[in-house]
């Protein structure tokens, strides 16, 4: 609705309109326009809101900074300056020959130290740097115990390198090998260490303790020892020595006197063929002297024959000179199958006679 003004009322009365000038400004007008711009003034509510927002941001920032500092201070007061968390018991558990005092010295921990000040990662690294240690586990057991669990490397064989003066049963210069080829010294030359097989190689770089051998022949010999003992565990057939002949073949001497030649890269297949040959030897009654299972067919085989030395029937075992041709196996007294033999017999004929 339009507001009434004096000027408007004057138009209603003709006499009064004569006394008013149309050019006179009306003081009751709602809007007044000036040539200059007037700065807008912020309302009090807006200023209050800005102050509240600034106060909230400052409070949040103060809390964000003070809480971590307070937590850190409280953590230090509770754990690092608390006499209840002083190391009183050092429990060391190992499954090998390493001495507890030696492990405690390597870990660099002793009773009376603050349990929370200890760097568990550093202690674990120091223990695992020992060549005999495969894995170390370090854990706090509050309030006053530190537990160290050590898993030592399990020796599989001795390493022998005659050109470098490295030989078995030598605690000063000899090396033991675990299943992965890691080298470490023997700390206790007991009967168990003396009964380990030997892996001999003439072509290997100067080995050092704590490293891993890179020779494919040595690694194949280790794998052959483990797989052979697993395969012939029931027969009690053990590996005595493995010699790396070249980059393609290794010779293995068993506890029954048999010498077997395996391929470096397919010794698993050679073990399968050797198991078949051992089974046939048991049936035929002949004694095997040597066999070369590095070849897939026409496998060279030699036997041990008995020669009478006197008239009372005594006999002496004489090894037949190996020949490049395959030695035929005598037929078994009782065939395993009536019609054509089993698949194993066919495979045996194939590998010995070339198919």
C-alpha positions in Angstrom: 0.0 0.0 0.0 1.4 3.4 -1.0 2.1 5.8 1.8 0.4 9.1 1.8 2.5 12.2 2.0 1.8 15.9 2.6 2.4 16.5 -1.0 -0.3 14.0 -2.0 -2.8 15.6 0.5 -2.1 19.0 -1.0 -3.3 17.8 -4.4 -6.7 17.1 -2.9 -7.0 20.6 -1.8 -6.5 23.0 -4.7 -5.7 26.1 -2.5 -3.0 24.4 -0.6 -1.4 23.1 -3.8 -0.6 26.7 -4.8 1.7 27.2 -1.8 3.8 24.1 -2.3 6.7 23.9 -4.7 7.1 20.7 -6.7 10.8 21.0 -6.4 11.0 20.9 -2.6 12.3 17.6 -1.2 9.8 15.6 0.8 11.3 14.8 4.2 8.9 11.8 4.6 10.1 9.9 1.5 11.3 6.3 2.3 14.3 6.3 0.0 16.9 8.9 -0.6 19.5 8.6 -3.4 22.8 10.2 -3.1 25.5 10.5 -5.6 28.2 9.0 -3.3 28.1 5.3 -2.2 27.6 4.6 1.4 29.5 1.7 3.0 27.2 -1.1 4.2 27.3 -1.7 7.9 27.2 -5.3 9.2 24.5 -6.2 11.5 25.3 -7.0 15.2 24.1 -10.6 14.8 26.6 -11.2 12.0 29.4 -9.9 14.1 28.4 -12.1 17.0 28.4 -15.2 14.8 31.8 -14.4 13.5 33.2 -14.1 17.0 31.5 -17.4 18.0 33.0 -19.2 15.0 36.5 -17.9 15.7 36.1 -18.9 19.4 35.1 -22.5 18.4 38.0 -22.9 15.9 40.5 -21.7 18.5 39.0 -24.1 21.1 39.2 -27.0 18.8 42.8 -26.2 17.8 43.8 -26.0 21.5 42.2 -29.3 22.3 43.8 -31.0 19.3 47.2 -29.9 20.4 46.8 -30.5 24.1 45.3 -34.0 24.0 48.3 -35.7 22.3 50.7 -33.8 24.5 48.8 -34.9 27.6 48.5 -38.5 26.4 52.3 -38.6 25.7 53.0 -37.1 29.1 50.7 -39.6 30.8 52.1 -42.5 28.8 55.6 -41.6 29.9 54.6 -41.2 33.5 52.8 -44.5 33.6 55.2 -46.7 31.7 58.6 -45.2 31.4 58.9 -43.8 34.9 57.1 -46.6 36.6 59.2 -49.0 38.7 56.7 -51.8 38.0 57.9 -52.1 34.4 61.6 -52.8 35.2 63.0 -55.9 33.5 63.3 -58.7 36.1 63.0 -61.9 34.1 64.7 -62.6 30.8 63.3 -65.8 29.3 65.2 -67.2 26.3 64.0 -70.3 24.5 66.1 -71.9 21.7 65.9 -75.2 19.8 69.6 -75.6 19.0 73.0 -75.4 20.4 73.3 -71.6 21.0 74.1 -70.7 24.6 71.6 -68.5 26.5 74.3 -66.2 27.8 75.5 -65.7 24.2 72.0 -64.8 23.1 71.5 -62.4 26.0 74.8 -60.7 25.1 73.8 -60.4 21.4 70.4 -59.0 22.4 72.1 -56.4 24.7 69.5 -56.7 27.4 70.0 -57.2 31.2 67.9 -57.1 34.3 67.1 -53.7 35.7 66.4 -52.1 32.3 63.1 -50.4 31.7 61.0 -52.8 29.7 59.2 -50.1 27.7 62.5 -48.5 26.6 63.6 -51.6 24.8 63.4 -51.6 20.9 62.0 -55.0 20.1 62.7 -54.6 16.4 66.3 -53.9 16.9 66.7 -56.8 19.3 65.1 -59.1 16.7 67.4 -57.9 14.0 70.5 -58.4 16.1 69.5 -62.0 16.9 68.7 -62.8 13.3 72.1 -61.5 12.2 73.6 -64.6 13.8 74.4 -67.2 11.0 72.9 -70.0 13.1 69.6 -68.2 13.6 66.8 -68.6 11.1 64.1 -66.7 13.0 63.8 -64.8 16.2 60.6 -63.7 18.1 60.8 -61.0 20.8 57.8 -60.1 23.0 57.1 -58.1 26.2 55.2 -59.8 28.9 54.0 -57.2 31.3 54.9 -56.1 33.9 58.5 -57.3 34.1 59.3 -60.1 31.6 61.0 -60.2 28.2 60.7 -63.4 26.1 63.1 -64.4 23.3 62.2 -67.4 21.1 65.0 -68.5 18.8 64.6 -71.0 15.9 68.0 -72.1 14.7 68.9 -73.4 11.3 68.8 -77.2 11.0 72.0 -78.6 9.4 71.4 -81.0 6.5 75.0 -81.6 5.3 78.6 -80.6 5.4 80.2 -78.6 2.6 83.5 -79.8 1.3 85.7 -77.8 -1.1 89.1 -79.4 -1.2 90.8 -76.7 -3.3 89.9 -74.1 -0.7 90.8 -76.3 2.3 87.1 -76.6 3.4 86.4 -80.0 4.7 83.8 -81.8 6.9 84.1 -82.2 10.7 86.3 -79.0 10.9 84.8 -76.5 13.4 87.3 -73.8 12.4 87.1 -73.9 8.6 84.2 -76.2 7.9 80.7 -75.1 7.0 77.3 -76.7 7.6 74.4 -76.3 5.1 70.7 -76.0 5.9 68.0 -77.0 3.4 68.1 -73.6 1.7 71.9 -73.6 1.2 72.8 -71.1 4.0 76.3 -71.5 5.4 77.1 -71.5 9.2 79.8 -72.9 11.5 79.4 -75.9 13.6 79.4 -75.0 17.3 79.1 -78.5 18.8 80.8 -81.4 17.0 78.7 -84.2 18.4 77.8 -87.6 17.0 74.8 -86.2 15.2 77.0 -83.6 13.3 79.5 -86.4 12.4 76.7 -88.5 10.9 75.6 -85.8 8.4 76.3 -86.4 4.7 78.8 -84.4 2.8 78.3 -82.3 -0.3 81.6 -82.0 -2.2 82.3 -79.5 -5.0 85.5 -78.3 -6.7 84.0 -75.4 -8.6 82.6 -72.9 -6.1 83.6 -69.4 -5.1 85.1 -68.7 -1.7 82.1 -69.2 0.7 81.6 -67.1 3.8 79.5 -67.6 6.9 76.0 -66.3 6.9 75.7 -66.3 3.1 73.8 -68.6 0.7 75.6 -70.8 -1.8 74.7 -70.1 -5.4 76.0 -73.3 -7.0 73.2 -75.2 -8.7 75.0 -78.5 -8.1 75.3 -77.9 -4.4 71.7 -76.9 -4.1 70.6 -79.9 -6.1 72.7 -82.1 -3.8 70.9 -80.7 -0.7 67.5 -81.3 -2.4 68.6 -84.8 -3.3 69.6 -85.7 0.2 66.2 -84.5 1.7 64.1 -86.2 -1.0 66.1 -89.4 -0.9 65.8 -89.8 2.8 62.1 -89.2 2.6 61.7 -91.7 -0.2 63.8 -94.5 1.3 63.1 -93.9 5.0 61.5 -97.3 5.5 64.4 -99.1 3.9 66.9 -97.2 6.1 68.8 -96.1 3.0 70.8 -93.0 3.8 73.0 -90.7 1.7 76.6 -90.6 2.7 78.1 -88.2 0.2 77.1 -86.2 -2.8 79.8 -85.1 -5.3 79.1 -82.4 -7.9 80.7 -83.8 -11.1 79.9 -80.9 -13.4 77.0 -78.5 -14.0 74.8 -81.3 -15.3 75.3 -84.3 -12.9 76.0 -85.3 -9.3 77.1 -88.6 -7.8 75.5 -89.9 -4.7 76.9 -92.6 -2.4 74.3 -94.5 -0.3 74.8 -96.4 2.9 74.4 -99.7 1.1 77.4 -99.1 -1.1 75.5 -98.2 -4.2 76.8 -95.2 -6.3 74.1 -93.4 -8.3 74.5 -90.6 -10.8 71.6 -88.1 -10.9 70.9 -85.2 -13.2 71.1 -81.8 -11.6 67.8 -80.6 -12.9 65.7 -83.8 -12.9 66.8 -85.8 -9.8 63.1 -86.3 -8.8 62.6 -88.4 -11.9 65.9 -90.2 -11.2 64.7 -91.1 -7.7 61.5 -92.7 -9.2 63.6 -94.8 -11.6 66.0 -95.8 -8.8 63.1 -96.9 -6.6 61.9 -99.3 -9.4 65.4 -100.6 -9.9 65.8 -101.3 -6.1 62.5 -103.2 -6.1 63.7 -105.4 -9.0 67.0 -106.0 -7.3 65.3 -107.3 -4.2 63.3 -109.7 -6.3 66.2 -110.9 -8.4 68.6 -111.4 -5.6 71.4 -109.5 -7.4 73.4 -106.7 -5.7 73.5 -103.3 -7.4 76.9 -101.6 -7.6 76.2 -98.5 -9.6 73.6 -97.0 -11.8 73.3 -93.8 -13.8 69.7 -92.5 -13.7 70.7 -89.2 -15.3 69.8 -90.8 -18.6 66.1 -91.4 -19.2 66.7 -94.5 -21.3 69.5 -97.0 -21.7 70.6 -96.6 -18.1 74.0 -98.0 -17.4 73.9 -100.5 -14.5 76.7 -102.5 -12.8 76.4 -105.3 -10.3 78.4 -106.9 -7.5 79.3 -110.6 -8.2 80.5 -113.2 -5.8 83.8 -115.0 -6.6 84.9 -118.1 -4.6 88.3 -117.7 -3.0 88.7 -121.1 -1.4 87.1 -124.5 -1.3 84.9 -124.0 1.7 82.4 -122.0 -0.2 83.5 -118.6 1.1 82.8 -115.7 -1.3 84.1 -112.2 -1.8 82.2 -109.3 -3.4 83.8 -108.0 -6.5 82.5 -105.0 -8.4 82.0 -105.4 -12.1 83.8 -102.8 -14.2 81.2 -100.3 -15.5 80.5 -100.5 -19.2 78.8 -97.9 -21.5 76.1 -100.3 -22.4 73.2 -101.1 -20.1 73.4 -104.2 -18.0 70.3 -106.4 -18.3 68.5 -107.3 -15.2 67.7 -110.9 -14.4 64.0 -111.7 -14.5 62.3 -112.0 -11.3 61.5 -115.5 -10.0 57.8 -114.6 -9.7 56.3 -112.1 -12.1 54.1 -109.4 -10.6 51.4 -109.9 -13.2 50.3 -112.8 -15.4 49.6 -110.9 -18.6 52.4 -108.6 -19.8 53.5 -107.3 -16.3 52.5 -104.1 -14.5 53.1 -100.6 -15.6 56.1 -100.3 -13.4 57.7 -103.3 -15.0 57.1 -101.9 -18.5 58.6 -98.6 -17.4 61.6 -100.4 -16.0 62.2 -102.3 -19.2 61.9 -99.0 -21.1 64.5 -97.2 -19.1 66.9 -100.1 -19.1 66.6 -101.3 -22.7 65.6 -98.1 -24.4 61.9 -99.0 -24.9 
